Amino acid sequence: MKELVVISGKGGTGKTSLAASFAVLAGNAVVADCDVDAADLHLLLAPKVRERHEFRSGREAVIRPQDCSGCGVCRDLCRFGAIANTTRADGAPVYTVDPVACEGCGVCVRFCPEKAIDFPERSCGEWLVSDTRCGPMVHARLGIAAENSGKLVSTVRREARRIAEKENRSLVIVDGPPGIGCPVIASLTGATIVLVVTEPTVSGEHDLERVLKLARHFDMPAAVCVNKWDLNPEMAERIENMASGSGAGIAGRVRYDREVTSAQLQEKAVVEISAPCVEDIRRIWDNLQLQETSK
């Protein structure tokens, strides 16, 4: 089983459009949307949910009002301003925890003289298993103001691999998060190959350099795709030279194409409509197959 992870140095480079197109071209893959902070692969693949699982991560403080003496120690010690107090009609203080502001450090729990603060696991959202026209898809939804971590990304990837093994599917395609943080590390470690999508701009070059450094740190084979390359051909060539000098392969280029937006409005992958850039995407897909074989 092979695993292709599509990432980028920043959001909005087109990695989700490419990941969806690869899922269509593969035909027998399991798709995982690991960009859980801003998941949008479902907008193109129209998944039908068949399983829902709660995701819990970290902890949050909850004050039991019947046991609270109103001493205010918790509020005095909280460095995040997460504990507020009001006054009842009889003048007694009432302390509550703002779950959005609470960082789950546990200081209030540790020093509460009445032991009146519970510290349960925090419900952060859910992860789902769905069916799409391209095959099974594993994705997630974070709750409002819920914190993302590599734990949720690892859960999505693990389930995608499990399904691939169970259903004898040879490929997992991962739409990874942007940047170089913990979610990105969790999405790429152990993959067969990483495709980094960038744009021909100064910031795109800088972000790409950081991502390739991360891939080298984990000894991950990486390939680079320059999206919208024809908007700045000189910068596109400069980026490819930098990538080659860093040891990355060049998967190809994708031209700027307004039909990409048309595909999104139709809830389709780009390769499912007639668009000039489809030829570019197919060529990149073929190049990735060759690079996977050579690694």
C-alpha positions as CSV (number, residue, x, y, z in Angstrom):
1,M,0.0,0.0,0.0
2,K,1.3,3.4,-1.0
3,E,0.4,6.8,0.5
4,L,0.6,10.1,-1.3
5,V,0.4,13.2,0.9
6,V,-0.4,16.6,-0.8
7,I,0.8,19.6,1.3
8,S,1.7,23.2,0.9
9,G,3.6,25.9,2.7
10,K,0.4,28.0,3.0
11,G,-3.3,27.7,2.4
12,G,-4.9,28.5,-1.0
13,T,-2.2,27.0,-3.3
14,G,-4.6,24.5,-4.9
15,K,-3.6,21.3,-3.0
16,T,-7.2,20.3,-2.3
17,S,-8.1,20.6,-6.0
18,L,-5.1,18.4,-6.9
19,A,-5.9,15.9,-4.2
20,A,-9.5,15.6,-5.4
21,S,-8.3,15.2,-9.0
22,F,-5.8,12.5,-8.0
23,A,-8.6,10.6,-6.2
24,V,-10.7,10.6,-9.4
25,L,-7.7,9.5,-11.5
26,A,-6.7,6.7,-9.1
27,G,-10.2,5.2,-9.0
28,N,-9.4,2.7,-6.3
29,A,-7.9,4.8,-3.5
30,V,-8.9,5.7,0.1
31,V,-9.0,9.5,0.5
32,A,-8.2,11.2,3.8
33,D,-8.8,14.9,4.4
34,C,-6.2,15.8,7.1
35,D,-6.6,19.6,6.8
36,V,-9.0,19.4,9.7
37,D,-8.7,23.1,10.6
38,A,-10.3,24.0,7.2
39,A,-11.5,20.8,5.7
40,D,-13.0,21.4,2.3
41,L,-12.4,18.2,0.3
42,H,-16.0,17.2,1.0
43,L,-17.1,20.2,-1.2
44,L,-15.6,18.4,-4.2
45,L,-16.3,14.8,-3.5
46,A,-19.8,15.0,-2.0
47,P,-19.3,12.3,0.7
48,K,-22.2,10.3,2.1
49,V,-21.5,9.8,5.8
50,R,-21.7,6.2,7.0
51,E,-19.9,6.4,10.4
52,R,-19.5,9.2,13.0
53,H,-17.0,9.1,15.9
54,E,-16.5,11.6,18.6
55,F,-13.0,13.1,18.9
56,R,-11.7,14.1,22.4
57,S,-8.4,15.8,23.0
58,G,-7.0,17.7,26.0
59,R,-9.1,18.6,29.0
60,E,-11.2,21.5,30.3
61,A,-12.1,22.6,33.8
62,V,-15.7,22.4,35.0
63,I,-16.7,23.9,38.4
64,R,-19.3,22.0,40.4
65,P,-21.5,24.9,41.7
66,Q,-22.9,22.8,44.6
67,D,-19.4,22.2,45.9
68,C,-17.9,25.6,45.2
69,S,-17.3,27.7,48.4
70,G,-16.8,30.9,46.3
71,C,-13.3,31.5,47.6
72,G,-12.0,32.8,44.2
73,V,-8.6,31.0,44.4
74,C,-9.2,29.5,40.9
75,R,-9.9,32.9,39.4
76,D,-6.8,34.4,41.0
77,L,-4.5,31.6,39.7
78,C,-5.9,31.4,36.1
79,R,-3.5,33.1,33.8
80,F,-5.9,32.9,30.8
81,G,-8.8,34.8,32.3
82,A,-11.0,31.8,31.8
83,I,-12.8,32.0,35.1
84,A,-15.6,34.5,35.6
85,N,-17.7,35.2,38.6
86,T,-21.2,36.5,39.0
87,T,-23.3,37.2,42.1
88,R,-26.5,35.3,43.1
89,A,-29.6,37.1,44.4
90,D,-28.5,36.3,48.0
91,G,-25.1,38.0,47.3
92,A,-23.1,34.7,47.1
93,P,-20.4,34.6,44.4
94,V,-20.8,32.1,41.5
95,Y,-17.7,31.0,39.6
96,T,-17.8,29.4,36.1
97,V,-15.2,28.4,33.5
98,D,-15.3,29.8,29.9
99,P,-14.6,26.6,27.9
100,V,-13.3,28.7,25.0
101,A,-10.8,30.6,27.1
102,C,-9.8,27.5,29.2
103,E,-6.4,26.1,28.1
104,G,-6.7,22.9,30.1
105,C,-3.6,23.6,32.2
106,G,-5.2,22.2,35.3
107,V,-3.9,24.8,37.8
108,C,-7.4,25.5,39.1
109,V,-8.1,21.8,39.6
110,R,-4.8,21.3,41.5
111,F,-5.2,24.2,43.9
112,C,-9.0,24.3,44.5
113,P,-9.3,23.9,48.4
114,E,-12.7,22.3,48.0
115,K,-11.8,20.0,45.2
116,A,-14.8,21.3,43.4
117,I,-13.5,21.4,39.9
118,D,-13.8,18.4,37.5
119,F,-11.3,17.9,34.7
120,P,-12.9,15.8,31.9
121,E,-11.6,15.3,28.4
122,R,-12.6,18.0,26.0
123,S,-14.9,17.1,23.1
124,C,-13.3,18.8,20.1
125,G,-15.4,17.5,17.2
126,E,-15.8,14.3,15.3
127,W,-14.2,12.2,12.6
128,L,-16.2,10.5,9.9
129,V,-16.0,7.7,7.4
130,S,-17.9,8.4,4.2
131,D,-18.5,7.0,0.7
132,T,-17.7,9.0,-2.4
133,R,-17.7,8.3,-6.1
134,C,-14.0,7.9,-5.8
135,G,-14.0,5.4,-2.9
136,P,-14.0,5.6,0.9
137,M,-13.1,8.9,2.5
138,V,-12.1,9.7,6.1
139,H,-12.4,13.3,7.3
140,A,-13.1,15.3,10.4
141,R,-14.9,18.3,11.7
142,L,-13.6,20.4,14.6
143,G,-16.0,22.1,17.0
144,I,-16.2,25.9,17.4
145,A,-12.9,27.2,18.8
146,A,-11.7,23.6,19.2
147,E,-8.0,23.1,19.1
148,N,-6.4,21.1,16.4
149,S,-3.5,18.7,17.1
150,G,-1.6,16.0,15.4
151,K,-3.8,13.5,17.3
152,L,-6.8,14.1,15.1
153,V,-4.7,14.0,11.9
154,S,-3.1,10.7,13.0
155,T,-6.6,9.3,13.8
156,V,-7.8,10.2,10.3
157,R,-4.7,8.7,8.6
158,R,-4.8,5.6,10.7
159,E,-8.4,4.9,9.9
160,A,-7.8,5.5,6.2
161,R,-4.9,3.0,6.2
162,R,-7.1,0.5,8.1
163,I,-9.8,0.8,5.4
164,A,-7.3,0.4,2.6
165,E,-5.9,-2.8,4.1
166,K,-9.4,-4.2,4.8
167,E,-10.7,-3.4,1.3
168,N,-7.4,-4.3,-0.4
169,R,-7.0,-0.8,-1.9
170,S,-3.4,-0.1,-3.0
171,L,-3.3,3.7,-2.4
172,V,-4.2,6.3,0.2
173,I,-4.4,9.9,-0.9
174,V,-4.0,12.5,1.9
175,D,-5.0,16.1,1.6
176,G,-2.7,17.5,4.2
177,P,-2.7,20.8,6.1
178,P,-0.6,23.8,5.1
179,G,2.5,25.0,7.0
180,I,5.1,23.1,9.0
181,G,3.4,22.6,12.3
182,C,2.3,19.6,14.3
183,P,-0.6,18.7,12.0
184,V,1.7,18.7,9.0
185,I,4.2,16.5,10.7
186,A,1.5,14.1,11.7
187,S,0.2,14.0,8.1
188,L,3.4,13.2,6.3
189,T,5.5,10.9,8.5
190,G,5.6,7.4,7.1
191,A,4.1,8.3,3.7
192,T,5.5,7.0,0.4
193,I,5.9,10.4,-1.2
194,V,5.0,14.0,-0.4
195,L,3.8,16.4,-3.1
196,V,4.3,20.0,-2.2
197,V,2.2,22.5,-4.1
198,T,3.4,26.1,-4.3
199,E,2.9,29.3,-6.3
200,P,5.3,31.4,-8.3
201,T,5.7,34.2,-5.7
202,V,8.3,35.3,-3.3
203,S,6.3,34.1,-0.3
204,G,5.6,30.8,-2.1
205,E,9.3,30.2,-2.6
206,H,9.9,31.0,1.1
207,D,7.2,28.7,2.3
208,L,8.3,25.9,0.0
209,E,11.8,26.1,1.3
210,R,10.5,25.6,4.9
211,V,8.4,22.6,3.9
212,L,11.2,20.9,1.9
213,K,13.5,21.4,5.0
214,L,10.8,19.6,7.1
215,A,10.6,16.8,4.6
216,R,14.4,16.4,4.5
217,H,14.4,16.3,8.3
218,F,12.1,13.3,8.3
219,D,13.9,11.8,5.3
220,M,10.7,11.9,3.2
221,P,10.8,11.7,-0.6
222,A,9.3,15.0,-1.9
223,A,8.2,16.3,-5.3
224,V,7.2,19.8,-6.1
225,C,4.3,21.2,-8.2
226,V,4.2,24.9,-9.2
227,N,0.5,25.9,-9.6
228,K,-0.4,28.9,-11.8
229,W,3.2,28.9,-13.1
230,D,2.4,31.0,-16.1
231,L,1.6,34.0,-13.9
232,N,5.3,34.4,-13.3
233,P,7.4,32.0,-15.4
234,E,10.7,33.4,-14.2
235,M,9.8,32.8,-10.5
236,A,8.4,29.3,-11.4
237,E,11.8,28.4,-12.9
238,R,13.6,29.8,-9.9
239,I,11.5,27.8,-7.5
240,E,12.1,24.6,-9.5
241,N,15.8,25.2,-9.4
242,M,15.7,25.7,-5.7
243,A,13.6,22.6,-5.2
244,S,16.0,20.5,-7.3
245,G,19.0,21.8,-5.4
246,S,17.3,20.7,-2.2
247,G,16.9,17.2,-3.5
248,A,13.2,17.3,-4.3
249,G,11.8,16.0,-7.6
250,I,9.8,18.2,-10.0
251,A,6.4,16.7,-10.6
252,G,5.3,19.4,-13.0
253,R,3.5,22.6,-13.5
254,V,-0.2,23.6,-13.6
255,R,-1.3,26.6,-15.7
256,Y,-3.7,29.3,-14.4
257,D,-7.2,28.2,-15.4
258,R,-10.5,29.9,-14.6
259,E,-12.3,26.6,-15.2
260,V,-11.0,25.4,-11.8
261,T,-13.5,27.7,-10.2
262,S,-16.2,26.4,-12.5
263,A,-15.4,22.8,-11.3
264,Q,-15.7,23.9,-7.7
265,L,-19.1,25.5,-8.3
266,Q,-20.2,22.2,-9.8
267,E,-18.8,20.2,-6.8
268,K,-16.5,18.3,-9.1
269,A,-12.8,17.7,-9.3
270,V,-11.0,19.6,-12.0
271,V,-10.3,16.4,-14.1
272,E,-14.1,15.7,-14.2
273,I,-14.7,18.7,-16.5
274,S,-13.3,20.0,-19.7
275,A,-10.5,22.4,-18.8
276,P,-7.1,23.3,-20.3
277,C,-5.2,22.5,-17.0
278,V,-6.5,18.9,-16.9
279,E,-3.7,17.9,-19.2
280,D,-1.2,19.4,-16.7
281,I,-2.8,17.6,-13.8
282,R,-2.8,14.2,-15.6
283,R,0.9,14.7,-16.4
284,I,1.7,15.4,-12.8
285,W,-0.2,12.3,-11.7
286,D,1.8,10.2,-14.2
287,N,5.1,11.7,-13.0
288,L,4.2,10.9,-9.4
289,Q,3.5,7.3,-10.3
290,L,7.0,7.0,-11.8
291,Q,8.6,8.7,-8.8
292,E,6.8,6.4,-6.4
293,T,8.1,3.4,-8.3
294,S,11.7,4.7,-8.2
295,K,11.8,5.3,-4.4
